[in-house]
Amino acid sequence: MKRILVTGGAGFIGSQFVRGLRDADVTVLDKLTYAGNRANLEGVPHRFVHGDVCDAELLSRIVPGHDLVVNFAAESHVDRSIEGAAEFVRTNVLGTQTLLQACLDAGVPKVVQVSTDEVYGSIDIGSWDESAPVRPRSPYAASKAGGDMIAQAYAITHGLNVSITRCGNNYGPRQYPEKIIPLFITNLLRGRKVPLYGDGGNVRDWIHVEDHCAGIRLVAEAGEPGEVYHIAGTAELTNKELTARLLEACGRGWDMVEYVADRKGHDRRYSLDDRKLRALGWRPRISFEQGLKETVRWYQDNPGWWAGV
């Protein structure tokens, strides 16, 4: 049985990844910040370690013996990074380096660094492939780009078998209500207005968290050291178009929308070319229409999970 360590495994994407593992001995390491929730792992066999990826001594004890390490541990909210970048640099850069060193010291056979399309900046037309230069425009994106470059350096310098995945905007159940889809759903369910940045014309590519995790599993199996793999979504929408779908799904009208001042340095559009991963056999399974409907229903059916947020 393969031994797998998942850092950040109590968060939204990390917990979904753990839920999708089969025939594995799984250890979850999570700091349990505001977005980490052990309830996300209820009913899922695993060993839990409460700790920080920046803790080298802790990592030296728990990393050895694992066949695969997947790093989801990250600070990930752009608005919070604009308010204060230090924790983002600490976790996303120093934490990544500390974890990679522990993996190198322990001789871990395979590591996957989970990253984001935001490292590329903004693109008006077309899509980025994996050779595109990183041009991050927010502290969050810059910290993730820094972690990615450290991962590539460990692959080149030390021969560590670490691959990098970069994905678009995720959605699905158990996402902390600070990101647009769960924030808007929970606000609308409470009868509160939703805040739409600027003119609502910023474009994002949406992928269901299950499809994202399927792509990560494939990279864990077949990804090459130091290589980047894109995991693209199934729906490219402006925030205004997304808002319209959420209003319809929640039975609300445009009177529930409040236009607010745009975010500083707000990237206009992201888009990934995922042909490299598709060549390995990956395909998304969940349409945006199906996934959004099921996501709204999950928040409707589980108010206890989000009511205190």
BALOBA-1460 file (C-alpha; in Angstrom, 3 decimals):
// residues 309
<rec num="1" residu="m" x="0.000" y="0.000" z="0.000"/>
<rec num="2" residu="k" x="1.383" y="3.407" z="-1.016"/>
<rec num="3" residu="r" x="2.083" y="5.880" z="1.790"/>
<rec num="4" residu="i" x="1.005" y="9.407" z="0.887"/>
<rec num="5" residu="l" x="1.544" y="12.662" z="2.794"/>
<rec num="6" residu="v" x="-0.858" y="15.482" z="1.930"/>
<rec num="7" residu="t" x="0.066" y="18.883" z="3.309"/>
<rec num="8" residu="g" x="-2.817" y="21.325" z="3.638"/>
<rec num="9" residu="g" x="-5.078" y="18.298" z="3.483"/>
<rec num="10" residu="a" x="-7.836" y="19.777" z="5.663"/>
<rec num="11" residu="g" x="-8.437" y="22.628" z="3.226"/>
<rec num="12" residu="f" x="-10.862" y="22.751" z="0.325"/>
<rec num="13" residu="i" x="-8.795" y="21.192" z="-2.478"/>
<rec num="14" residu="g" x="-6.505" y="19.134" z="-0.249"/>
<rec num="15" residu="s" x="-9.405" y="17.411" z="1.512"/>
<rec num="16" residu="q" x="-11.048" y="16.602" z="-1.818"/>
<rec num="17" residu="f" x="-7.768" y="15.057" z="-2.973"/>
<rec num="18" residu="v" x="-7.647" y="12.907" z="0.170"/>
<rec num="19" residu="r" x="-11.270" y="11.858" z="-0.386"/>
<rec num="20" residu="g" x="-10.347" y="10.604" z="-3.844"/>
<rec num="21" residu="l" x="-7.441" y="8.412" z="-2.745"/>
<rec num="22" residu="r" x="-7.910" y="4.665" z="-2.809"/>
<rec num="23" residu="d" x="-5.803" y="1.853" z="-1.305"/>
<rec num="24" residu="a" x="-3.382" y="4.293" z="0.316"/>
<rec num="25" residu="d" x="-2.037" y="4.921" z="3.813"/>
<rec num="26" residu="v" x="-2.664" y="8.665" z="4.089"/>
<rec num="27" residu="t" x="-1.167" y="11.199" z="6.469"/>
<rec num="28" residu="v" x="-2.593" y="14.732" z="6.490"/>
<rec num="29" residu="l" x="-0.500" y="17.635" z="7.769"/>
<rec num="30" residu="d" x="-2.448" y="20.854" z="8.311"/>
<rec num="31" residu="k" x="-1.922" y="24.000" z="10.363"/>
<rec num="32" residu="l" x="-5.702" y="24.453" z="10.673"/>
<rec num="33" residu="t" x="-5.767" y="28.136" z="9.880"/>
<rec num="34" residu="y" x="-9.178" y="29.743" z="9.296"/>
<rec num="35" residu="a" x="-9.620" y="27.831" z="5.994"/>
<rec num="36" residu="g" x="-8.570" y="24.422" z="7.336"/>
<rec num="37" residu="n" x="-11.338" y="22.302" z="8.796"/>
<rec num="38" residu="r" x="-11.040" y="18.761" z="10.091"/>
<rec num="39" residu="a" x="-14.737" y="18.291" z="9.363"/>
<rec num="40" residu="n" x="-13.732" y="18.240" z="5.678"/>
<rec num="41" residu="l" x="-12.114" y="14.844" z="6.340"/>
<rec num="42" residu="e" x="-14.920" y="13.202" z="8.304"/>
<rec num="43" residu="g" x="-15.401" y="9.599" z="7.284"/>
<rec num="44" residu="v" x="-12.122" y="9.462" z="5.363"/>
<rec num="45" residu="p" x="-9.403" y="7.099" z="6.650"/>
<rec num="46" residu="h" x="-6.261" y="9.099" z="7.430"/>
<rec num="47" residu="r" x="-3.708" y="9.950" z="10.079"/>
<rec num="48" residu="f" x="-3.818" y="13.620" z="11.092"/>
<rec num="49" residu="v" x="-0.857" y="15.755" z="12.169"/>
<rec num="50" residu="h" x="-1.505" y="19.313" z="13.339"/>
<rec num="51" residu="g" x="1.504" y="21.308" z="12.193"/>
<rec num="52" residu="d" x="3.190" y="23.800" z="9.884"/>
<rec num="53" residu="v" x="5.117" y="23.140" z="6.666"/>
<rec num="54" residu="c" x="7.660" y="25.701" z="7.901"/>
<rec num="55" residu="d" x="8.511" y="23.452" z="10.875"/>
<rec num="56" residu="a" x="11.646" y="21.636" z="9.677"/>
<rec num="57" residu="e" x="11.955" y="19.536" z="12.822"/>
<rec num="58" residu="l" x="8.388" y="18.279" z="12.524"/>
<rec num="59" residu="l" x="8.851" y="17.493" z="8.844"/>
<rec num="60" residu="s" x="12.035" y="15.555" z="9.578"/>
<rec num="61" residu="r" x="9.911" y="13.238" z="11.719"/>
<rec num="62" residu="i" x="6.836" y="12.761" z="9.547"/>
<rec num="63" residu="v" x="8.118" y="12.893" z="5.946"/>
<rec num="64" residu="p" x="10.411" y="9.812" z="5.942"/>
<rec num="65" residu="g" x="8.788" y="6.628" z="4.675"/>
<rec num="66" residu="h" x="6.276" y="8.262" z="2.351"/>
<rec num="67" residu="d" x="6.115" y="7.273" z="-1.303"/>
<rec num="68" residu="l" x="4.396" y="10.492" z="-2.402"/>
<rec num="69" residu="v" x="4.116" y="13.996" z="-0.949"/>
<rec num="70" residu="v" x="1.529" y="16.417" z="-2.379"/>
<rec num="71" residu="n" x="1.809" y="20.031" z="-1.238"/>
<rec num="72" residu="f" x="-1.495" y="21.904" z="-0.977"/>
<rec num="73" residu="a" x="-0.374" y="23.938" z="2.041"/>
<rec num="74" residu="a" x="-0.740" y="27.585" z="1.078"/>
<rec num="75" residu="e" x="-2.195" y="30.954" z="1.884"/>
<rec num="76" residu="s" x="-4.405" y="31.499" z="-1.156"/>
<rec num="77" residu="h" x="-6.685" y="34.542" z="-0.934"/>
<rec num="78" residu="v" x="-5.577" y="37.479" z="-3.079"/>
<rec num="79" residu="d" x="-7.410" y="40.114" z="-1.029"/>
<rec num="80" residu="r" x="-5.727" y="38.925" z="2.167"/>
<rec num="81" residu="s" x="-2.314" y="39.015" z="0.454"/>
<rec num="82" residu="i" x="-2.903" y="42.644" z="-0.514"/>
<rec num="83" residu="e" x="-3.719" y="43.501" z="3.099"/>
<rec num="84" residu="g" x="-0.638" y="41.668" z="4.388"/>
<rec num="85" residu="a" x="1.868" y="39.692" z="2.324"/>
<rec num="86" residu="a" x="4.233" y="38.360" z="4.991"/>
<rec num="87" residu="e" x="2.331" y="35.177" z="5.854"/>
<rec num="88" residu="f" x="1.959" y="34.388" z="2.148"/>
<rec num="89" residu="v" x="5.705" y="34.602" z="1.597"/>
<rec num="90" residu="r" x="6.352" y="32.567" z="4.728"/>
<rec num="91" residu="t" x="4.009" y="29.698" z="3.883"/>
<rec num="92" residu="n" x="4.119" y="29.651" z="0.085"/>
<rec num="93" residu="v" x="7.861" y="30.235" z="-0.345"/>
<rec num="94" residu="l" x="9.653" y="29.246" z="2.865"/>
<rec num="95" residu="g" x="7.149" y="26.482" z="3.595"/>
<rec num="96" residu="t" x="7.616" y="25.006" z="0.134"/>
<rec num="97" residu="q" x="11.405" y="25.089" z="0.445"/>
<rec num="98" residu="t" x="11.308" y="23.538" z="3.928"/>
<rec num="99" residu="l" x="9.058" y="20.739" z="2.712"/>
<rec num="100" residu="l" x="11.153" y="20.074" z="-0.393"/>
<rec num="101" residu="q" x="14.316" y="19.870" z="1.691"/>
<rec num="102" residu="a" x="12.654" y="17.383" z="4.017"/>
<rec num="103" residu="c" x="11.585" y="15.311" z="1.002"/>
<rec num="104" residu="l" x="15.111" y="15.422" z="-0.403"/>
<rec num="105" residu="d" x="16.654" y="14.427" z="2.931"/>
<rec num="106" residu="a" x="14.169" y="11.565" z="3.316"/>
<rec num="107" residu="g" x="14.552" y="10.296" z="-0.262"/>
<rec num="108" residu="v" x="10.855" y="10.671" z="-1.090"/>
<rec num="109" residu="p" x="10.335" y="9.128" z="-4.565"/>
<rec num="110" residu="k" x="7.754" y="11.650" z="-5.827"/>
<rec num="111" residu="v" x="6.559" y="15.157" z="-4.884"/>
<rec num="112" residu="v" x="3.801" y="17.281" z="-6.438"/>
<rec num="113" residu="q" x="3.716" y="21.042" z="-5.878"/>
<rec num="114" residu="v" x="0.170" y="22.372" z="-6.371"/>
<rec num="115" residu="s" x="0.113" y="25.879" z="-7.832"/>
<rec num="116" residu="t" x="-2.070" y="28.347" z="-9.710"/>
<rec num="117" residu="d" x="-2.610" y="30.029" z="-13.065"/>
<rec num="118" residu="e" x="-2.241" y="33.387" z="-11.293"/>
<rec num="119" residu="v" x="1.560" y="33.128" z="-11.469"/>
<rec num="120" residu="y" x="1.339" y="34.177" z="-15.138"/>
<rec num="121" residu="g" x="-0.361" y="37.521" z="-14.543"/>
<rec num="122" residu="s" x="-3.083" y="38.441" z="-17.029"/>
<rec num="123" residu="i" x="-3.682" y="37.517" z="-20.666"/>
<rec num="124" residu="d" x="-6.020" y="39.394" z="-23.038"/>
<rec num="125" residu="i" x="-6.413" y="36.721" z="-25.707"/>
<rec num="126" residu="g" x="-5.272" y="33.146" z="-26.177"/>
<rec num="127" residu="s" x="-4.001" y="30.810" z="-23.468"/>
<rec num="128" residu="w" x="-0.738" y="30.232" z="-21.654"/>
<rec num="129" residu="d" x="1.137" y="26.994" z="-22.238"/>
<rec num="130" residu="e" x="3.658" y="25.685" z="-19.723"/>
<rec num="131" residu="s" x="6.555" y="27.579" z="-21.323"/>
<rec num="132" residu="a" x="4.975" y="30.997" z="-20.653"/>
<rec num="133" residu="p" x="7.015" y="33.283" z="-18.374"/>
<rec num="134" residu="v" x="5.682" y="33.930" z="-14.879"/>
<rec num="135" residu="r" x="4.641" y="37.552" z="-14.335"/>
<rec num="136" residu="p" x="2.700" y="37.600" z="-11.057"/>
<rec num="137" residu="r" x="0.777" y="40.761" z="-10.223"/>
<rec num="138" residu="s" x="-0.350" y="40.153" z="-6.635"/>
<rec num="139" residu="p" x="1.587" y="39.191" z="-3.496"/>
<rec num="140" residu="y" x="-0.264" y="35.867" z="-3.467"/>
<rec num="141" residu="a" x="0.668" y="35.077" z="-7.065"/>
<rec num="142" residu="a" x="4.267" y="36.162" z="-6.496"/>
<rec num="143" residu="s" x="4.581" y="33.891" z="-3.470"/>
<rec num="144" residu="k" x="3.239" y="30.911" z="-5.428"/>
<rec num="145" residu="a" x="5.601" y="31.666" z="-8.322"/>
<rec num="146" residu="g" x="8.469" y="31.744" z="-5.825"/>
<rec num="147" residu="g" x="7.523" y="28.327" z="-4.463"/>
<rec num="148" residu="d" x="7.277" y="26.937" z="-8.002"/>
<rec num="149" residu="m" x="10.718" y="28.200" z="-8.930"/>
<rec num="150" residu="i" x="12.191" y="26.684" z="-5.796"/>
<rec num="151" residu="a" x="10.573" y="23.373" z="-6.749"/>
<rec num="152" residu="q" x="12.113" y="23.545" z="-10.225"/>
<rec num="153" residu="a" x="15.478" y="24.426" z="-8.679"/>
<rec num="154" residu="y" x="15.319" y="21.352" z="-6.420"/>
<rec num="155" residu="a" x="14.556" y="19.222" z="-9.464"/>
<rec num="156" residu="i" x="17.480" y="20.637" z="-11.434"/>
<rec num="157" residu="t" x="20.055" y="21.040" z="-8.665"/>
<rec num="158" residu="h" x="19.276" y="18.040" z="-6.491"/>
<rec num="159" residu="g" x="17.441" y="15.733" z="-8.865"/>
<rec num="160" residu="l" x="14.321" y="15.732" z="-6.692"/>
<rec num="161" residu="n" x="11.395" y="14.151" z="-8.525"/>
<rec num="162" residu="v" x="8.996" y="17.079" z="-8.101"/>
<rec num="163" residu="s" x="6.352" y="18.088" z="-10.644"/>
<rec num="164" residu="i" x="4.203" y="21.240" z="-10.574"/>
<rec num="165" residu="t" x="0.515" y="21.598" z="-11.381"/>
<rec num="166" residu="r" x="-1.141" y="24.918" z="-12.199"/>
<rec num="167" residu="c" x="-4.902" y="25.206" z="-12.259"/>
<rec num="168" residu="g" x="-7.646" y="27.743" z="-12.822"/>
<rec num="169" residu="n" x="-10.406" y="28.721" z="-10.403"/>
<rec num="170" residu="n" x="-11.812" y="25.808" z="-8.416"/>
<rec num="171" residu="y" x="-15.338" y="25.402" z="-7.093"/>
<rec num="172" residu="g" x="-17.261" y="22.693" z="-5.298"/>
<rec num="173" residu="p" x="-18.394" y="21.673" z="-1.795"/>
<rec num="174" residu="r" x="-16.443" y="22.609" z="1.345"/>
<rec num="175" residu="q" x="-14.836" y="25.753" z="-0.096"/>
<rec num="176" residu="y" x="-14.356" y="28.445" z="2.538"/>
<rec num="177" residu="p" x="-16.781" y="31.342" z="1.901"/>
<rec num="178" residu="e" x="-14.231" y="33.976" z="0.959"/>
<rec num="179" residu="k" x="-13.906" y="32.926" z="-2.700"/>
<rec num="180" residu="i" x="-16.567" y="34.229" z="-5.054"/>
<rec num="181" residu="i" x="-18.770" y="31.158" z="-5.560"/>
<rec num="182" residu="p" x="-19.216" y="30.078" z="-1.910"/>
<rec num="183" residu="l" x="-19.309" y="33.721" z="-0.764"/>
<rec num="184" residu="f" x="-22.086" y="34.581" z="-3.183"/>
<rec num="185" residu="i" x="-24.050" y="31.391" z="-2.475"/>
<rec num="186" residu="t" x="-23.924" y="31.787" z="1.307"/>
<rec num="187" residu="n" x="-24.708" y="35.500" z="1.124"/>
<rec num="188" residu="l" x="-27.715" y="34.866" z="-1.100"/>
<rec num="189" residu="l" x="-28.942" y="32.047" z="1.132"/>
<rec num="190" residu="r" x="-28.753" y="34.469" z="4.074"/>
<rec num="191" residu="g" x="-30.587" y="37.171" z="2.146"/>
<rec num="192" residu="r" x="-27.502" y="39.362" z="1.944"/>
<rec num="193" residu="k" x="-26.250" y="41.280" z="-1.068"/>
<rec num="194" residu="v" x="-23.209" y="40.076" z="-3.004"/>
<rec num="195" residu="p" x="-20.220" y="42.339" z="-3.846"/>
<rec num="196" residu="l" x="-19.238" y="42.451" z="-7.528"/>
<rec num="197" residu="y" x="-15.841" y="44.000" z="-8.235"/>
<rec num="198" residu="g" x="-15.515" y="46.804" z="-10.782"/>
<rec num="199" residu="d" x="-17.500" y="46.298" z="-13.977"/>
<rec num="200" residu="g" x="-17.738" y="42.542" z="-13.465"/>
<rec num="201" residu="g" x="-15.774" y="41.931" z="-16.656"/>
<rec num="202" residu="n" x="-12.862" y="39.982" z="-15.179"/>
<rec num="203" residu="v" x="-12.687" y="36.548" z="-16.795"/>
<rec num="204" residu="r" x="-11.906" y="33.290" z="-15.007"/>
<rec num="205" residu="d" x="-11.773" y="29.666" z="-16.124"/>
<rec num="206" residu="w" x="-13.744" y="27.405" z="-13.761"/>
<rec num="207" residu="i" x="-12.996" y="23.780" z="-12.895"/>
<rec num="208" residu="h" x="-14.726" y="21.465" z="-10.456"/>
<rec num="209" residu="v" x="-12.438" y="20.461" z="-7.593"/>
<rec num="210" residu="e" x="-12.884" y="16.743" z="-8.399"/>
<rec num="211" residu="d" x="-11.551" y="17.246" z="-11.928"/>
<rec num="212" residu="h" x="-8.626" y="19.254" z="-10.564"/>
<rec num="213" residu="c" x="-7.736" y="16.482" z="-8.124"/>
<rec num="214" residu="a" x="-7.956" y="13.852" z="-10.880"/>
<rec num="215" residu="g" x="-5.364" y="15.857" z="-12.811"/>
<rec num="216" residu="i" x="-3.084" y="16.034" z="-9.770"/>
<rec num="217" residu="r" x="-3.310" y="12.270" z="-9.294"/>
<rec num="218" residu="l" x="-2.288" y="11.744" z="-12.903"/>
<rec num="219" residu="v" x="0.698" y="14.072" z="-12.518"/>
<rec num="220" residu="a" x="1.663" y="12.185" z="-9.357"/>
<rec num="221" residu="e" x="1.730" y="8.995" z="-11.428"/>
<rec num="222" residu="a" x="3.195" y="10.204" z="-14.715"/>
<rec num="223" residu="g" x="4.613" y="13.717" z="-14.260"/>
<rec num="224" residu="e" x="8.264" y="14.350" z="-15.088"/>
<rec num="225" residu="p" x="10.697" y="15.985" z="-12.622"/>
<rec num="226" residu="g" x="10.738" y="19.771" z="-12.841"/>
<rec num="227" residu="e" x="7.889" y="19.856" z="-15.352"/>
<rec num="228" residu="v" x="4.771" y="22.010" z="-15.130"/>
<rec num="229" residu="y" x="1.316" y="20.665" z="-16.040"/>
<rec num="230" residu="h" x="-1.777" y="22.793" z="-16.608"/>
<rec num="231" residu="i" x="-5.196" y="21.673" z="-15.420"/>
<rec num="232" residu="a" x="-7.723" y="23.841" z="-17.261"/>
<rec num="233" residu="g" x="-11.406" y="24.317" z="-16.569"/>
<rec num="234" residu="t" x="-14.646" y="23.767" z="-18.440"/>
<rec num="235" residu="a" x="-16.179" y="27.260" z="-18.396"/>
<rec num="236" residu="e" x="-14.615" y="30.650" z="-19.110"/>
<rec num="237" residu="l" x="-16.917" y="33.310" z="-17.678"/>
<rec num="238" residu="t" x="-16.836" y="36.954" z="-16.709"/>
<rec num="239" residu="n" x="-17.615" y="37.558" z="-13.062"/>
<rec num="240" residu="k" x="-20.851" y="39.200" z="-14.191"/>
<rec num="241" residu="e" x="-21.845" y="36.091" z="-16.148"/>
<rec num="242" residu="l" x="-20.992" y="33.936" z="-13.137"/>
<rec num="243" residu="t" x="-23.058" y="36.197" z="-10.883"/>
<rec num="244" residu="a" x="-26.065" y="35.797" z="-13.183"/>
<rec num="245" residu="r" x="-25.823" y="32.009" z="-12.927"/>
<rec num="246" residu="l" x="-25.516" y="32.129" z="-9.147"/>
<rec num="247" residu="l" x="-28.503" y="34.468" z="-8.835"/>
<rec num="248" residu="e" x="-30.585" y="32.112" z="-10.962"/>
<rec num="249" residu="a" x="-29.448" y="29.049" z="-9.013"/>
<rec num="250" residu="c" x="-30.344" y="30.707" z="-5.705"/>
<rec num="251" residu="g" x="-33.623" y="32.206" z="-6.951"/>
<rec num="252" residu="r" x="-32.517" y="35.810" z="-6.525"/>
<rec num="253" residu="g" x="-32.508" y="38.935" z="-8.708"/>
<rec num="254" residu="w" x="-30.006" y="41.626" z="-9.616"/>
<rec num="255" residu="d" x="-31.268" y="43.793" z="-6.767"/>
<rec num="256" residu="m" x="-29.074" y="41.548" z="-4.563"/>
<rec num="257" residu="v" x="-25.883" y="42.698" z="-6.351"/>
<rec num="258" residu="e" x="-23.801" y="45.570" z="-5.024"/>
<rec num="259" residu="y" x="-21.053" y="46.898" z="-7.295"/>
<rec num="260" residu="v" x="-17.915" y="47.692" z="-5.277"/>
<rec num="261" residu="a" x="-14.562" y="49.317" z="-6.038"/>
<rec num="262" residu="d" x="-12.263" y="47.029" z="-7.999"/>
<rec num="263" residu="r" x="-9.452" y="45.135" z="-6.305"/>
<rec num="264" residu="k" x="-5.962" y="46.628" z="-6.581"/>
<rec num="265" residu="g" x="-4.087" y="45.186" z="-9.578"/>
<rec num="266" residu="h" x="-7.048" y="42.978" z="-10.462"/>
<rec num="267" residu="d" x="-5.988" y="40.619" z="-13.272"/>
<rec num="268" residu="r" x="-8.408" y="40.847" z="-16.194"/>
<rec num="269" residu="r" x="-8.268" y="37.314" z="-17.581"/>
<rec num="270" residu="y" x="-6.642" y="33.930" z="-16.999"/>
<rec num="271" residu="s" x="-6.580" y="31.058" z="-19.490"/>
<rec num="272" residu="l" x="-4.554" y="27.831" z="-19.564"/>
<rec num="273" residu="d" x="-3.634" y="25.539" z="-22.458"/>
<rec num="274" residu="d" x="-3.893" y="22.016" z="-21.015"/>
<rec num="275" residu="r" x="-2.845" y="19.919" z="-24.028"/>
<rec num="276" residu="k" x="0.219" y="18.598" z="-22.192"/>
<rec num="277" residu="l" x="-1.895" y="16.959" z="-19.476"/>
<rec num="278" residu="r" x="-4.541" y="15.796" z="-21.943"/>
<rec num="279" residu="a" x="-1.774" y="13.965" z="-23.817"/>
<rec num="280" residu="l" x="-1.344" y="11.872" z="-20.655"/>
<rec num="281" residu="g" x="-5.041" y="10.948" z="-20.743"/>
<rec num="282" residu="w" x="-6.716" y="13.520" z="-18.471"/>
<rec num="283" residu="r" x="-10.135" y="14.930" z="-19.316"/>
<rec num="284" residu="p" x="-12.548" y="16.929" z="-17.126"/>
<rec num="285" residu="r" x="-15.722" y="14.969" z="-16.336"/>
<rec num="286" residu="i" x="-17.988" y="17.496" z="-14.654"/>
<rec num="287" residu="s" x="-19.682" y="20.202" z="-16.716"/>
<rec num="288" residu="f" x="-19.943" y="23.625" z="-15.134"/>
<rec num="289" residu="e" x="-23.741" y="23.486" z="-15.259"/>
<rec num="290" residu="q" x="-23.861" y="20.174" z="-13.398"/>
<rec num="291" residu="g" x="-21.107" y="21.109" z="-10.953"/>
<rec num="292" residu="l" x="-22.567" y="24.500" z="-10.053"/>
<rec num="293" residu="k" x="-26.013" y="23.026" z="-9.461"/>
<rec num="294" residu="e" x="-24.576" y="20.364" z="-7.149"/>
<rec num="295" residu="t" x="-22.410" y="22.929" z="-5.353"/>
<rec num="296" residu="v" x="-25.352" y="25.233" z="-4.621"/>
<rec num="297" residu="r" x="-27.319" y="22.249" z="-3.342"/>
<rec num="298" residu="w" x="-24.452" y="21.240" z="-1.030"/>
<rec num="299" residu="y" x="-24.393" y="24.675" z="0.634"/>
<rec num="300" residu="q" x="-28.193" y="24.637" z="0.889"/>
<rec num="301" residu="d" x="-28.072" y="21.212" z="2.554"/>
<rec num="302" residu="n" x="-25.143" y="21.958" z="4.897"/>
<rec num="303" residu="p" x="-25.771" y="25.312" z="6.611"/>
<rec num="304" residu="g" x="-24.083" y="24.051" z="9.753"/>
<rec num="305" residu="w" x="-20.769" y="23.884" z="7.895"/>
<rec num="306" residu="w" x="-20.782" y="27.573" z="6.942"/>
<rec num="307" residu="a" x="-23.274" y="29.323" z="9.236"/>
<rec num="308" residu="g" x="-20.616" y="30.460" z="11.701"/>
<rec num="309" residu="v" x="-18.343" y="32.006" z="9.067"/>
